[in-house]
Amino acid sequence: MAFLVDITARAERDLAVLYADINAQHSGSALAWYRGLKKTILSLENHPNRGSLTRKRGNLRHLLYGHKPHLYRVIYRVLRKQKRVEILHIRHGARRKLKPSDLAAN
């Protein structure tokens, strides 16, 4: 049975900022990048456990999109009882390690 993919306001902001950055540098490929990432995120509807568990927070998963040096991490959790996948944060793979404060609702 399919899960509902819920992209939090924080993750939507992350996505908008990343898109703006890519568009400023590579306007020709920004829309294709955006559509590809959204398609990858929405694929969690049918494959919620597709991403690996994070090392420090076993209740969170991360899904990688792209190739080095343009690798992005989608941080999410699976709420099995609610049949929901909650997208918490989207970040460039080269950024510092994730801290709990990075996931705080802003």
N, CA, C and O atoms as a Tinker XYZ file with bonds, in Angstrom:
   424  protein
     1  N      0.843000   -1.184000    0.000000    73     2
     2  CA     0.000000    0.000000    0.000000    64     1     3
     3  C      0.884000    1.242000    0.000000    63     2     4     5
     4  O      1.917000    1.274000    0.669000    81     3
     5  N      0.486000    2.246000   -0.736000    73     3     6
     6  CA     1.288000    3.459000   -0.891000    64     5     7
     7  C      1.279000    4.310000    0.379000    63     6     8     9
     8  O      0.300000    4.355000    1.123000    81     7
     9  N      2.391000    4.968000    0.590000    73     7    10
    10  CA     2.543000    5.907000    1.689000    64     9    11
    11  C      2.307000    7.320000    1.160000    63    10    12    13
    12  O      2.518000    7.588000   -0.023000    81    11
    13  N      1.874000    8.209000    2.027000    73    11    14
    14  CA     1.761000    9.622000    1.687000    64    13    15
    15  C      3.127000   10.256000    1.917000    63    14    16    17
    16  O      3.710000   10.082000    2.987000    81    15
    17  N      3.643000   10.980000    0.945000    73    15    18
    18  CA     4.917000   11.679000    1.099000    64    17    19
    19  C      4.599000   13.120000    1.475000    63    18    20    21
    20  O      3.980000   13.852000    0.703000    81    19
    21  N      5.029000   13.517000    2.666000    73    19    22
    22  CA     4.775000   14.854000    3.197000    64    21    23
    23  C      6.099000   15.616000    3.247000    63    22    24    25
    24  O      6.996000   15.261000    4.011000    81    23
    25  N      6.215000   16.648000    2.439000    73    23    26
    26  CA     7.424000   17.474000    2.433000    64    25    27
    27  C      7.175000   18.633000    3.390000    63    26    28    29
    28  O      6.316000   19.477000    3.135000    81    27
    29  N      7.922000   18.676000    4.487000    73    27    30
    30  CA     7.720000   19.712000    5.498000    64    29    31
    31  C      8.072000   21.086000    4.936000    63    30    32    33
    32  O      8.750000   21.201000    3.916000    81    31
    33  N      7.598000   22.122000    5.623000    73    31    34
    34  CA     7.906000   23.497000    5.207000    64    33    35
    35  C      9.414000   23.719000    5.184000    63    34    36    37
    36  O      9.933000   24.396000    4.296000    81    35
    37  N     10.111000   23.153000    6.153000    73    35    38
    38  CA    11.577000   23.282000    6.207000    64    37    39
    39  C     12.215000   22.691000    4.954000    63    38    40    41
    40  O     13.081000   23.316000    4.342000    81    39
    41  N     11.790000   21.495000    4.574000    73    39    42
    42  CA    12.350000   20.836000    3.392000    64    41    43
    43  C     11.981000   21.589000    2.115000    63    42    44    45
    44  O     12.786000   21.653000    1.185000    81    43
    45  N     10.784000   22.155000    2.058000    73    43    46
    46  CA    10.393000   22.966000    0.892000    64    45    47
    47  C     11.296000   24.192000    0.772000    63    46    48    49
    48  O     11.701000   24.563000   -0.330000    81    47
    49  N     11.610000   24.821000    1.910000    73    47    50
    50  CA    12.540000   25.972000    1.891000    64    49    51
    51  C     13.917000   25.533000    1.432000    63    50    52    53
    52  O     14.556000   26.212000    0.629000    81    51
    53  N     14.378000   24.391000    1.945000    73    51    54
    54  CA    15.681000   23.862000    1.518000    64    53    55
    55  C     15.707000   23.676000    0.006000    63    54    56    57
    56  O     16.666000   24.057000   -0.665000    81    55
    57  N     14.649000   23.093000   -0.510000    73    55    58
    58  CA    14.557000   22.823000   -1.942000    64    57    59
    59  C     14.566000   24.121000   -2.747000    63    58    60    61
    60  O     15.222000   24.205000   -3.785000    81    59
    61  N     13.844000   25.125000   -2.276000    73    59    62
    62  CA    13.796000   26.418000   -2.969000    64    61    63
    63  C     15.170000   27.089000   -2.991000    63    62    64    65
    64  O     15.576000   27.641000   -4.013000    81    63
    65  N     15.882000   27.040000   -1.868000    73    63    66
    66  CA    17.222000   27.646000   -1.789000    64    65    67
    67  C     18.197000   26.907000   -2.701000    63    66    68    69
    68  O     18.967000   27.536000   -3.426000    81    67
    69  N     18.166000   25.587000   -2.669000    73    67    70
    70  CA    19.054000   24.802000   -3.532000    64    69    71
    71  C     18.756000   25.066000   -5.002000    63    70    72    73
    72  O     19.676000   25.207000   -5.808000    81    71
    73  N     17.477000   25.134000   -5.354000    73    71    74
    74  CA    17.106000   25.416000   -6.740000    64    73    75
    75  C     17.627000   26.788000   -7.166000    63    74    76    77
    76  O     18.176000   26.937000   -8.258000    81    75
    77  N     17.453000   27.786000   -6.305000    73    75    78
    78  CA    17.925000   29.139000   -6.630000    64    77    79
    79  C     19.439000   29.151000   -6.833000    63    78    80    81
    80  O     19.935000   29.794000   -7.758000    81    79
    81  N     20.171000   28.446000   -5.977000    73    79    82
    82  CA    21.634000   28.376000   -6.113000    64    81    83
    83  C     22.035000   27.719000   -7.429000    63    82    84    85
    84  O     22.914000   28.217000   -8.133000    81    83
    85  N     21.398000   26.612000   -7.756000    73    83    86
    86  CA    21.727000   25.903000   -8.997000    64    85    87
    87  C     21.323000   26.746000  -10.202000    63    86    88    89
    88  O     22.050000   26.811000  -11.193000    81    87
    89  N     20.167000   27.387000  -10.114000    73    87    90
    90  CA    19.691000   28.213000  -11.219000    64    89    91
    91  C     20.631000   29.387000  -11.476000    63    90    92    93
    92  O     20.832000   29.782000  -12.624000    81    91
    93  N     21.206000   29.946000  -10.415000    73    91    94
    94  CA    22.138000   31.068000  -10.568000    64    93    95
    95  C     23.414000   30.638000  -11.285000    63    94    96    97
    96  O     24.008000   31.423000  -12.023000    81    95
    97  N     23.833000   29.403000  -11.071000    73    95    98
    98  CA    25.083000   28.916000  -11.659000    64    97    99
    99  C     24.882000   28.178000  -12.974000    63    98   100   101
   100  O     25.710000   28.279000  -13.880000    81    99
   101  N     23.791000   27.441000  -13.080000    73    99   102
   102  CA    23.547000   26.578000  -14.246000    64   101   103
   103  C     22.069000   26.638000  -14.618000    63   102   104   105
   104  O     21.349000   25.651000  -14.464000    81   103
   105  N     21.620000   27.774000  -15.099000    73   103   106
   106  CA    20.181000   27.955000  -15.323000    64   105   107
   107  C     19.590000   26.932000  -16.290000    63   106   108   109
   108  O     18.411000   26.595000  -16.187000    81   107
   109  N     20.385000   26.442000  -17.213000    73   107   110
   110  CA    19.873000   25.481000  -18.182000    64   109   111
   111  C     19.514000   24.134000  -17.597000    63   110   112   113
   112  O     18.652000   23.439000  -18.133000    81   111
   113  N     20.155000   23.754000  -16.513000    73   111   114
   114  CA    19.916000   22.424000  -15.945000    64   113   115
   115  C     19.161000   22.447000  -14.616000    63   114   116   117
   116  O     18.857000   21.389000  -14.065000    81   115
   117  N     18.859000   23.624000  -14.098000    73   115   118
   118  CA    18.226000   23.724000  -12.779000    64   117   119
   119  C     16.844000   23.079000  -12.744000    63   118   120   121
   120  O     16.516000   22.373000  -11.790000    81   119
   121  N     16.042000   23.308000  -13.760000    73   119   122
   122  CA    14.690000   22.752000  -13.760000    64   121   123
   123  C     14.719000   21.228000  -13.860000    63   122   124   125
   124  O     13.935000   20.547000  -13.199000    81   123
   125  N     15.611000   20.699000  -14.675000    73   123   126
   126  CA    15.742000   19.234000  -14.788000    64   125   127
   127  C     16.189000   18.644000  -13.454000    63   126   128   129
   128  O     15.705000   17.587000  -13.050000    81   127
   129  N     17.117000   19.326000  -12.762000    73   127   130
   130  CA    17.574000   18.879000  -11.445000    64   129   131
   131  C     16.392000   18.855000  -10.471000    63   130   132   133
   132  O     16.182000   17.871000   -9.761000    81   131
   133  N     15.631000   19.942000  -10.446000    73   131   134
   134  CA    14.494000   20.064000   -9.536000    64   133   135
   135  C     13.474000   18.949000   -9.783000    63   134   136   137
   136  O     13.020000   18.290000   -8.848000    81   135
   137  N     13.126000   18.751000  -11.040000    73   135   138
   138  CA    12.142000   17.713000  -11.378000    64   137   139
   139  C     12.651000   16.319000  -11.022000    63   138   140   141
   140  O     11.893000   15.481000  -10.535000    81   139
   141  N     13.933000   16.077000  -11.266000    73   139   142
   142  CA    14.515000   14.779000  -10.934000    64   141   143
   143  C     14.515000   14.513000   -9.438000    63   142   144   145
   144  O     14.207000   13.408000   -8.992000    81   143
   145  N     14.862000   15.538000   -8.665000    73   143   146
   146  CA    14.871000   15.370000   -7.212000    64   145   147
   147  C     13.456000   15.149000   -6.687000    63   146   148   149
   148  O     13.241000   14.279000   -5.843000    81   147
   149  N     12.493000   15.923000   -7.172000    73   147   150
   150  CA    11.104000   15.742000   -6.730000    64   149   151
   151  C     10.605000   14.335000   -7.081000    63   150   152   153
   152  O      9.920000   13.700000   -6.279000    81   151
   153  N     10.944000   13.854000   -8.269000    73   151   154
   154  CA    10.533000   12.509000   -8.685000    64   153   155
   155  C     11.143000   11.459000   -7.756000    63   154   156   157
   156  O     10.478000   10.495000   -7.376000    81   155
   157  N     12.411000   11.653000   -7.396000    73   155   158
   158  CA    13.089000   10.734000   -6.479000    64   157   159
   159  C     12.415000   10.747000   -5.110000    63   158   160   161
   160  O     12.193000    9.694000   -4.513000    81   159
   161  N     12.091000   11.937000   -4.616000    73   159   162
   162  CA    11.421000   12.057000   -3.321000    64   161   163
   163  C     10.055000   11.371000   -3.365000    63   162   164   165
   164  O      9.704000   10.619000   -2.455000    81   163
   165  N      9.301000   11.629000   -4.405000    73   163   166
   166  CA     7.955000   11.053000   -4.501000    64   165   167
   167  C      7.979000    9.541000   -4.694000    63   166   168   169
   168  O      6.978000    8.871000   -4.438000    81   167
   169  N      9.115000    8.994000   -5.144000    73   167   170
   170  CA     9.228000    7.536000   -5.285000    64   169   171
   171  C      9.176000    6.836000   -3.928000    63   170   172   173
   172  O      8.955000    5.628000   -3.858000    81   171
   173  N      9.380000    7.595000   -2.856000    73   171   174
   174  CA     9.298000    7.026000   -1.510000    64   173   175
   175  C      7.868000    6.597000   -1.181000    63   174   176   177
   176  O      7.648000    5.840000   -0.236000    81   175
   177  N      6.917000    7.069000   -1.944000    73   175   178
   178  CA     5.519000    6.670000   -1.774000    64   177   179
   179  C      5.381000    5.146000   -1.860000    63   178   180   181
   180  O      4.636000    4.540000   -1.089000    81   179
   181  N      6.088000    4.545000   -2.785000    73   179   182
   182  CA     6.016000    3.091000   -2.973000    64   181   183
   183  C      7.193000    2.335000   -2.374000    63   182   184   185
   184  O      7.125000    1.119000   -2.193000    81   183
   185  N      8.266000    3.044000   -2.069000    73   183   186
   186  CA     9.473000    2.408000   -1.514000    64   185   187
   187  C     10.001000    3.244000   -0.344000    63   186   188   189
   188  O     11.082000    3.823000   -0.449000    81   187
   189  N      9.263000    3.319000    0.764000    73   187   190
   190  CA     9.655000    4.199000    1.867000    64   189   191
   191  C     10.971000    3.823000    2.543000    63   190   192   193
   192  O     11.620000    4.685000    3.136000    81   191
   193  N     11.372000    2.572000    2.468000    73   191   194
   194  CA    12.621000    2.145000    3.110000    64   193   195
   195  C     13.797000    2.154000    2.145000    63   194   196   197
   196  O     14.847000    1.581000    2.436000    81   195
   197  N     13.627000    2.791000    1.015000    73   195   198
   198  CA    14.657000    2.839000   -0.023000    64   197   199
   199  C     15.963000    3.456000    0.481000    63   198   200   201
   200  O     17.044000    2.972000    0.147000    81   199
   201  N     15.871000    4.505000    1.269000    73   199   202
   202  CA    17.068000    5.167000    1.786000    64   201   203
   203  C     17.674000    4.417000    2.952000    63   202   204   205
   204  O     16.997000    3.650000    3.636000    81   203
   205  N     18.952000    4.646000    3.171000    73   203   206
   206  CA    19.673000    4.006000    4.278000    64   205   207
   207  C     19.356000    4.689000    5.598000    63   206   208   209
   208  O     19.029000    5.875000    5.636000    81   207
   209  N     19.458000    3.926000    6.681000    73   207   210
   210  CA    19.328000    4.521000    8.011000    64   209   211
   211  C     20.536000    5.407000    8.267000    63   210   212   213
   212  O     21.652000    5.085000    7.859000    81   211
   213  N     20.305000    6.536000    8.953000    73   211   214
   214  CA    21.426000    7.405000    9.301000    64   213   215
   215  C     22.208000    6.767000   10.436000    63   214   216   217
   216  O     21.662000    5.983000   11.212000    81   215
   217  N     23.474000    7.102000   10.530000    73   215   218
   218  CA    24.334000    6.473000   11.540000    64   217   219
   219  C     23.967000    6.855000   12.961000    63   218   220   221
   220  O     23.879000    5.994000   13.837000    81   219
   221  N     23.753000    8.131000   13.192000    73   219   222
   222  CA    23.570000    8.585000   14.568000    64   221   223
   223  C     22.120000    8.573000   15.026000    63   222   224   225
   224  O     21.847000    8.484000   16.223000    81   223
   225  N     21.197000    8.661000   14.090000    73   223   226
   226  CA    19.779000    8.700000   14.460000    64   225   227
   227  C     19.066000    7.605000   13.700000    63   226   228   229
   228  O     18.616000    7.806000   12.572000    81   227
   229  N     18.967000    6.455000   14.320000    73   227   230
   230  CA    18.440000    5.272000   13.666000    64   229   231
   231  C     17.001000    5.358000   13.206000    63   230   232   233
   232  O     16.552000    4.520000   12.424000    81   231
   233  N     16.264000    6.363000   13.678000    73   231   234
   234  CA    14.878000    6.507000   13.231000    64   233   235
   235  C     14.780000    7.339000   11.954000    63   234   236   237
   236  O     13.698000    7.476000   11.383000    81   235
   237  N     15.898000    7.891000   11.508000    73   235   238
   238  CA    15.916000    8.700000   10.292000    64   237   239
   239  C     16.596000    7.945000    9.164000    63   238   240   241
   240  O     17.475000    7.113000    9.387000    81   239
   241  N     16.175000    8.253000    7.966000    73   239   242
   242  CA    16.779000    7.682000    6.766000    64   241   243
   243  C     17.287000    8.816000    5.892000    63   242   244   245
   244  O     16.859000    9.962000    6.024000    81   243
   245  N     18.205000    8.477000    5.000000    73   243   246
   246  CA    18.633000    9.474000    4.028000    64   245   247
   247  C     18.711000    8.839000    2.655000    63   246   248   249
   248  O     19.121000    7.691000    2.487000    81   247
   249  N     18.304000    9.626000    1.693000    73   247   250
   250  CA    18.280000    9.203000    0.302000    64   249   251
   251  C     19.224000   10.122000   -0.455000    63   250   252   253
   252  O     19.137000   11.344000   -0.330000    81   251
   253  N     20.114000    9.550000   -1.230000    73   251   254
   254  CA    21.072000   10.352000   -1.982000    64   253   255
   255  C     20.557000   10.580000   -3.394000    63   254   256   257
   256  O     19.960000    9.696000   -4.009000    81   255
   257  N     20.803000   11.789000   -3.895000    73   255   258
   258  CA    20.399000   12.145000   -5.254000    64   257   259
   259  C     21.560000   12.856000   -5.939000    63   258   260   261
   260  O     22.144000   13.780000   -5.374000    81   259
   261  N     21.888000   12.434000   -7.135000    73   259   262
   262  CA    22.959000   13.062000   -7.902000    64   261   263
   263  C     24.258000   12.286000   -7.784000    63   262   264   265
   264  O     24.289000   11.160000   -7.288000    81   263
   265  N     25.325000   12.909000   -8.250000    73   263   266
   266  CA    26.661000   12.315000   -8.245000    64   265   267
   267  C     27.653000   13.357000   -7.742000    63   266   268   269
   268  O     27.450000   14.556000   -7.930000    81   267
   269  N     28.728000   12.896000   -7.101000    73   267   270
   270  CA    29.754000   13.821000   -6.620000    64   269   271
   271  C     30.278000   14.630000   -7.784000    63   270   272   273
   272  O     30.433000   14.073000   -8.871000    81   271
   273  N     30.553000   15.881000   -7.627000    73   271   274
   274  CA    30.423000   16.709000   -6.423000    64   273   275
   275  C     29.026000   17.298000   -6.231000    63   274   276   277
   276  O     28.832000   18.132000   -5.346000    81   275
   277  N     28.068000   16.891000   -7.026000    73   275   278
   278  CA    26.713000   17.445000   -6.957000    64   277   279
   279  C     25.759000   16.425000   -6.340000    63   278   280   281
   280  O     24.781000   16.008000   -6.961000    81   279
   281  N     26.064000   16.038000   -5.116000    73   279   282
   282  CA    25.299000   15.023000   -4.402000    64   281   283
   283  C     24.439000   15.706000   -3.340000    63   282   284   285
   284  O     24.916000   16.582000   -2.618000    81   283
   285  N     23.186000   15.308000   -3.248000    73   283   286
   286  CA    22.255000   15.902000   -2.289000    64   285   287
   287  C     21.667000   14.805000   -1.422000    63   286   288   289
   288  O     21.441000   13.682000   -1.873000    81   287
   289  N     21.419000   15.161000   -0.145000    73   287   290
   290  CA    20.855000   14.211000    0.817000    64   289   291
   291  C     19.453000   14.651000    1.192000    63   290   292   293
   292  O     19.220000   15.808000    1.544000    81   291
   293  N     18.538000   13.726000    1.114000    73   291   294
   294  CA    17.165000   13.956000    1.550000    64   293   295
   295  C     17.015000   13.201000    2.869000    63   294   296   297
   296  O     17.095000   11.973000    2.900000    81   295
   297  N     16.800000   13.931000    3.945000    73   295   298
   298  CA    16.648000   13.334000    5.277000    64   297   299
   299  C     15.149000   13.170000    5.543000    63   298   300   301
   300  O     14.376000   14.118000    5.408000    81   299
   301  N     14.753000   11.957000    5.923000    73   299   302
   302  CA    13.329000   11.707000    6.135000    64   301   303
   303  C     13.114000   10.627000    7.188000    63   302   304   305
   304  O     14.044000    9.933000    7.599000    81   303
   305  N     11.855000   10.507000    7.610000    73   303   306
   306  CA    11.489000    9.412000    8.510000    64   305   307
   307  C     10.215000    8.761000    7.990000    63   306   308   309
   308  O      9.366000    9.395000    7.364000    81   307
   309  N     10.123000    7.488000    8.272000    73   307   310
   310  CA     8.955000    6.706000    7.872000    64   309   311
   311  C      8.061000    6.550000    9.098000    63   310   312   313
   312  O      8.486000    6.028000   10.129000    81   311
   313  N      6.839000    7.002000    8.973000    73   311   314
   314  CA     5.845000    6.863000   10.037000    64   313   315
   315  C      4.901000    5.737000    9.600000    63   314   316   317
   316  O      3.852000    5.968000    9.000000    81   315
   317  N      5.311000    4.536000    9.920000    73   315   318
   318  CA     4.664000    3.334000    9.392000    64   317   319
   319  C      3.179000    3.247000    9.768000    63   318   320   321
   320  O      2.343000    2.945000    8.917000    81   319
   321  N      2.854000    3.508000   11.017000    73   319   322
   322  CA     1.452000    3.396000   11.457000    64   321   323
   323  C      0.549000    4.381000   10.724000    63   322   324   325
   324  O     -0.623000    4.102000   10.473000    81   323
   325  N      1.111000    5.526000   10.389000    73   323   326
   326  CA     0.335000    6.559000    9.690000    64   325   327
   327  C      0.437000    6.434000    8.173000    63   326   328   329
   328  O     -0.192000    7.198000    7.441000    81   327
   329  N      1.234000    5.463000    7.698000    73   327   330
   330  CA     1.462000    5.276000    6.257000    64   329   331
   331  C      1.942000    6.581000    5.625000    63   330   332   333
   332  O      1.433000    7.027000    4.597000    81   331
   333  N      2.952000    7.181000    6.287000    73   331   334
   334  CA     3.435000    8.489000    5.853000    64   333   335
   335  C      4.952000    8.525000    5.847000    63   334   336   337
   336  O      5.603000    7.935000    6.709000    81   335
   337  N      5.505000    9.220000    4.869000    73   335   338
   338  CA     6.936000    9.506000    4.809000    64   337   339
   339  C      7.066000   11.011000    4.988000    63   338   340   341
   340  O      6.489000   11.783000    4.221000    81   339
   341  N      7.816000   11.426000    5.988000    73   339   342
   342  CA     7.973000   12.844000    6.288000    64   341   343
   343  C      9.368000   13.299000    5.863000    63   342   344   345
   344  O     10.368000   12.863000    6.434000    81   343
   345  N      9.433000   14.171000    4.863000    73   343   346
   346  CA    10.702000   14.720000    4.382000    64   345   347
   347  C     11.060000   15.879000    5.307000    63   346   348   349
   348  O     10.318000   16.857000    5.399000    81   347
   349  N     12.192000   15.767000    5.990000    73   347   350
   350  CA    12.565000   16.740000    7.013000    64   349   351
   351  C     13.545000   17.799000    6.525000    63   350   352   353
   352  O     13.453000   18.962000    6.916000    81   351
   353  N     14.484000   17.396000    5.669000    73   351   354
   354  CA    15.575000   18.310000    5.325000    64   353   355
   355  C     16.205000   17.846000    4.019000    63   354   356   357
   356  O     16.314000   16.647000    3.764000    81   355
   357  N     16.618000   18.799000    3.197000    73   355   358
   358  CA    17.330000   18.494000    1.958000    64   357   359
   359  C     18.587000   19.348000    1.968000    63   358   360   361
   360  O     18.519000   20.561000    2.167000    81   359
   361  N     19.731000   18.716000    1.753000    73   359   362
   362  CA    20.997000   19.449000    1.861000    64   361   363
   363  C     22.011000   18.942000    0.856000    63   362   364   365
   364  O     21.931000   17.813000    0.372000    81   363
   365  N     22.966000   19.807000    0.557000    73   363   366
   366  CA    24.069000   19.412000   -0.325000    64   365   367
   367  C     24.944000   18.434000    0.443000    63   366   368   369
   368  O     25.189000   18.619000    1.635000    81   367
   369  N     25.413000   17.402000   -0.229000    73   367   370
   370  CA    26.204000   16.357000    0.419000    64   369   371
   371  C     27.531000   16.817000    0.978000    63   370   372   373
   372  O     28.090000   16.153000    1.851000    81   371
   373  N     28.057000   17.945000    0.496000    73   371   374
   374  CA    29.361000   18.419000    0.959000    64   373   375
   375  C     29.271000   19.242000    2.242000    63   374   376   377
   376  O     30.301000   19.637000    2.790000    81   375
   377  N     28.077000   19.504000    2.724000    73   375   378
   378  CA    27.941000   20.294000    3.952000    64   377   379
   379  C     28.401000   19.495000    5.161000    63   378   380   381
   380  O     28.531000   18.272000    5.111000    81   379
   381  N     28.646000   20.220000    6.253000    73   379   382
   382  CA    29.075000   19.568000    7.493000    64   381   383
   383  C     28.050000   18.523000    7.915000    63   382   384   385
   384  O     26.929000   18.490000    7.407000    81   383
   385  N     28.454000   17.675000    8.849000    73   383   386
   386  CA    27.563000   16.610000    9.318000    64   385   387
   387  C     26.299000   17.205000    9.931000    63   386   388   389
   388  O     26.312000   18.299000   10.497000    81   387
   389  N     25.237000   16.472000    9.805000    73   387   390
   390  CA    23.934000   16.883000   10.301000    64   389   391
   391  C     23.917000   16.895000   11.825000    63   390   392   393
   392  O     24.409000   15.968000   12.470000    81   391
   393  N     23.344000   17.957000   12.394000    73   391   394
   394  CA    23.171000   18.067000   13.842000    64   393   395
   395  C     21.678000   18.062000   14.144000    63   394   396   397
   396  O     20.875000   18.404000   13.277000    81   395
   397  N     21.288000   17.676000   15.373000    73   395   398
   398  CA    19.865000   17.685000   15.725000    64   397   399
   399  C     19.207000   19.049000   15.495000    63   398   400   401
   400  O     18.037000   19.114000   15.118000    81   399
   401  N     19.942000   20.127000   15.716000    73   399   402
   402  CA    19.375000   21.464000   15.515000    64   401   403
   403  C     19.037000   21.727000   14.049000    63   402   404   405
   404  O     18.194000   22.573000   13.748000    81   403
   405  N     19.692000   21.003000   13.134000    73   403   406
   406  CA    19.389000   21.162000   11.709000    64   405   407
   407  C     17.983000   20.676000   11.382000    63   406   408   409
   408  O     17.397000   21.089000   10.381000    81   407
   409  N     17.451000   19.811000   12.213000    73   407   410
   410  CA    16.132000   19.243000   11.967000    64   409   411
   411  C     15.033000   19.939000   12.753000    63   410   412   413
   412  O     13.856000   19.609000   12.606000    81   411
   413  N     15.411000   20.899000   13.588000    73   411   414
   414  CA    14.419000   21.616000   14.381000    64   413   415
   415  C     13.499000   22.398000   13.450000    63   414   416   417
   416  O     13.936000   22.952000   12.441000    81   415
   417  N     12.234000   22.432000   13.804000    73   415   418
   418  CA    11.263000   23.175000   12.984000    64   417   419
   419  C     11.557000   24.660000   13.087000    63   418   420   421
   420  O     11.626000   25.218000   14.182000    81   419
   421  N     11.727000   25.285000   11.951000    73   419   422
   422  CA    11.996000   26.735000   11.910000    64   421   423
   423  C     10.852000   27.448000   11.250000    63   422   424
   424  O     10.881000   28.671000   11.117000    81   423
